[in-house]
Amino acid sequence: MSAWTEHGGQLCREFRFADFSEAFAFMARVALVAEKMDHHPEWTNVWNTVRIRLSTHDAGGAITEKDRRLAAAIDSIAG
């Protein structure tokens, strides 16, 4: 898996899984953490691939510590 990169003022990362079920299960786990952090990702899912983009709307769409904390939590979930 690739590392987080900054692109277009967002933290971005792509995650690939064996199949759709694994990708969707990952998204469900991320959703629970994001809700607890009150910081929600912009993401897409196509079959086994999840693409995530993080920025803080309250900060004018800039990358903030909230994004970096959520990115670290997502990395922990991805293992």
Secondary structure by P-SEA (a helix, b strand, c coil): cccccccccccccccccccaaaaaaaaaaaaaaaaaacccccccccccbbbbbbbbccccccccaaaaaaaaaaaaaac
